[in-house]
Amino acid sequence: MAIQAAKRNPSLEENSAERIKRVKFAYIGSVNDVQRGLDELVEKVNPEWFVWQGDQEFLPKDEVKRQIELFGKNFCRAMRDRTR
């Protein structure tokens, strides 16, 4: 089914992390990479809200906790301060 859909819509063949990153549907990379993406988002769009979606049961619990902590320390406060 997916192969047939891809033949009709070539962009479906490009479903990958690189495409998601390229079209800025997700911010992927180091803390600095993600911060640059979020800064650009705030500058261009000034969003009223922002959704952060983490792991969906694929990573170990300790890694999920680490990511939540990293996000909170590096981005939540900065986003709050920039959008005030």
C-alpha positions in Angstrom: 0.0 0.0 0.0 2.7 2.5 0.9 4.7 1.6 -2.2 1.7 2.2 -4.4 1.0 5.5 -2.7 4.6 6.5 -3.1 4.4 5.8 -6.8 1.5 8.3 -7.0 3.1 10.8 -4.7 6.9 10.7 -4.9 7.3 12.8 -1.8 6.1 9.8 0.2 9.3 8.0 -0.7 11.1 10.7 1.2 9.6 9.9 4.7 12.7 10.1 6.8 14.3 11.9 9.7 16.2 14.1 7.3 13.1 15.2 5.5 11.3 15.9 8.8 14.4 18.0 9.8 14.6 19.8 6.5 11.0 20.9 6.4 11.3 21.9 10.1 8.5 19.7 11.3 10.9 18.6 14.1 14.1 20.0 15.5 16.7 17.3 15.6 20.4 17.6 16.7 22.5 19.0 19.4 21.2 21.4 22.0 22.6 24.3 19.9 21.0 22.9 16.7 17.6 22.7 18.4 18.0 26.2 20.0 18.8 27.7 16.6 15.6 26.1 15.2 13.5 27.3 18.1 15.0 30.8 17.9 14.1 30.9 14.2 10.6 29.7 14.9 10.0 32.4 17.6 11.5 35.1 15.3 9.5 34.2 12.2 6.2 33.0 13.7 6.1 34.1 17.4 3.9 31.1 18.3 1.2 31.3 20.9 1.8 27.7 21.9 4.4 25.0 21.4 4.0 21.2 21.6 6.9 19.1 22.7 6.4 15.4 22.1 8.9 13.0 23.5 9.4 9.3 23.2 6.5 6.9 22.6 7.8 3.9 24.6 10.8 3.2 22.4 13.5 4.5 24.7 14.5 3.4 28.1 12.9 5.3 30.9 16.2 6.9 32.1 16.8 8.3 28.6 13.3 9.8 28.5 13.9 11.4 31.9 17.3 12.8 30.7 15.6 14.3 27.6 12.8 15.9 29.6 15.4 17.4 31.9 17.5 18.6 29.0 14.5 20.2 27.3 13.4 21.9 30.5 16.8 23.3 31.4 17.7 24.5 27.9 14.5 25.4 26.2 11.5 26.0 28.3 12.9 29.0 30.2 14.5 30.5 27.1 11.2 30.2 25.1 9.2 31.7 28.0 11.6 34.6 28.2 11.7 35.3 24.4 8.0 35.3 24.0 7.1 37.7 26.8 
